[in-house]
């Protein structure tokens, strides 16, 4: 299966635009504009965005029962612009 999200951002002046996705397993940057997620899923993103993956421990949250993991990961996809139209796609490559 495929899930696509389209985002359109228009700002009064150029600023950092940061889209954030979260996951409970360590994501891996792949070739091109894609990031491997859990269970064979892949996040594809616009080439104008710069990816950054951050591991964090949400203190005070019971992430083990909610997410199945004590650590979470934020995927930041950032650009500096005053206008940006993006499509994010989560594609199944054996996704369960």
C-alpha positions as CSV (number, residue, x, y, z in Angstrom):
1,X,0.0,0.0,0.0
2,X,0.9,3.7,-0.3
3,X,0.0,6.7,1.8
4,X,0.8,10.2,0.4
5,X,0.6,13.5,2.3
6,X,0.7,16.8,0.4
7,X,1.8,19.9,2.2
8,X,1.8,23.5,0.9
9,X,3.5,26.2,2.9
10,X,3.5,29.9,2.2
11,X,5.3,32.3,4.5
12,X,5.7,36.1,4.5
13,X,9.5,35.8,4.4
14,X,12.1,33.1,4.1
15,X,12.3,30.9,7.2
16,X,13.2,27.4,8.2
17,X,10.4,24.9,7.4
18,X,10.6,21.7,9.4
19,X,8.3,18.7,8.9
20,X,8.5,16.1,11.6
21,X,7.7,12.4,11.5
22,X,8.0,10.0,14.5
23,X,8.7,6.3,14.7
24,X,9.5,3.8,17.4
25,X,12.3,2.0,15.4
26,X,15.6,3.5,14.3
27,X,15.1,4.8,10.7
28,X,17.9,4.6,8.2
29,X,18.6,7.0,5.3
30,X,18.7,5.2,2.0
31,X,20.0,6.3,-1.4
32,X,18.1,9.2,-2.9
33,X,15.3,10.8,-1.0
34,X,14.0,8.0,1.1
35,X,14.3,6.7,4.7
36,X,13.7,3.1,5.7
37,X,11.1,2.8,8.5
38,X,9.9,-0.2,10.5
39,X,8.7,-3.5,9.0
40,X,9.8,-2.8,5.4
41,X,8.1,0.6,5.0
42,X,9.9,3.5,3.3
43,X,9.3,7.3,3.7
44,X,10.0,9.1,0.4
45,X,10.4,12.9,0.5
46,X,11.0,15.9,-1.7
47,X,14.7,16.4,-2.8
48,X,14.6,20.1,-1.6
49,X,14.4,18.8,2.0
50,X,17.4,18.0,4.2
51,X,16.8,14.9,6.5
52,X,18.0,14.7,10.1
53,X,17.2,11.8,12.4
54,X,17.1,12.4,16.2
55,X,16.8,9.8,18.9
56,X,15.1,10.9,22.0
57,X,13.8,9.5,25.3
58,X,10.4,11.1,26.1
59,X,10.8,11.5,29.9
60,X,7.6,10.9,31.8
61,X,5.8,9.1,28.9
62,X,5.0,5.4,29.0
63,X,6.2,4.8,25.4
64,X,6.8,1.1,26.0
65,X,3.1,0.4,26.3
66,X,2.0,3.0,23.6
67,X,4.8,2.5,21.1
68,X,6.5,-0.8,22.1
69,X,9.8,1.0,22.7
70,X,11.4,3.1,25.4
71,X,13.1,5.3,22.8
72,X,11.5,7.2,19.9
73,X,13.0,8.8,16.8
74,X,12.1,12.1,15.2
75,X,12.7,12.5,11.4
76,X,13.1,16.2,10.6
77,X,12.8,17.1,7.0
78,X,13.9,20.8,6.7
79,X,14.3,23.5,4.1
80,X,14.8,27.3,4.2
81,X,12.2,28.9,2.0
82,X,9.2,31.2,1.9
83,X,7.1,28.8,-0.2
84,X,7.2,25.0,-0.5
85,X,4.9,22.4,-1.9
86,X,5.9,18.9,-0.8
87,X,4.6,15.4,-1.1
88,X,5.6,12.7,1.5
89,X,4.9,9.1,0.6
90,X,5.1,6.1,2.9
91,X,5.4,3.1,0.6
92,X,5.2,-0.6,1.4
93,X,8.2,-2.7,0.6
94,X,6.8,-5.6,2.6
95,X,5.1,-3.3,5.1
96,X,2.9,-5.1,7.6
